[in-house]
Amino acid sequence: MGARSVVRLKNSAAVVLYYQSIGRPMTASNINYTVGRCFDLQWKSIQARKKEIEGIAPKITRNLMKWIPANMTDFLGTIIGVRDVPISYVGRTNVAVPDTSDLLANKPYSEEHGSIETELIARVSHDHPLFGDDSAKVFNFLEEATRGTAVALTIAPYKRKKDGGGCTLRNCVSACWIGRVARNHQNSRRLYEELQVGLHPREAL
């Protein structure tokens, strides 16, 4: 077997594992050479980022609702975990893998997600044997970012298991935070309502 054939075979195997990880069926149309080429380019980019030196978690700011999506979540999206997926998937609100939307023609991702990276973040399962490793990394970053602040109290219960998956948005804007900070805020009602807006409906306080 020639060197080029070996490369294509390895690439096809990687595509198969990718579809398995995001819960998508394989068909003749979504595992052809064009799809494999597109996948290979994006996969190499993810692998290259995995080798980069990890940054420092952004410290919590007074604007809590800006810190969570714009700072912390974006930061976690730059860290590639042991499953070759950005660890921001750990804090995904919808743990269950959503129903499949059609893949774009000759692409290994849907129009909704637009890249294999976004597909992975949205669709990899939380019951994988290595999920705990990525969850622990998320916890460590959250602990680093909230150290010395009132918010640190809300993630303390998850320290023993290093449960980064448990330290969701709800924990960062928990009753403890509102009770200790918003109570003495001159616009406490407005702050409370702003915090509520940022919560998933099922997580409203």
Secondary structure, DSSP 4 states (H G I P E B T S, - for coil): --HHHHHHHHHHHHHHHHHHHTT----STTSSHHHHHHHHHHHHHHHHHHTSPP-PPPPP-S-HHHIIIIIIIHHHTT-B-TTSSBGGGGG-S--SPPPPPPBPTT-SSBTTT-SHHHHHHHHS-S-STTHHHHHHHHHHHHHHHHTTSTTHHHHGGGTTTT-TTTS-HHHHT-HHHHHHTGGG-TTHHHHHHHHHHTS-GGG--
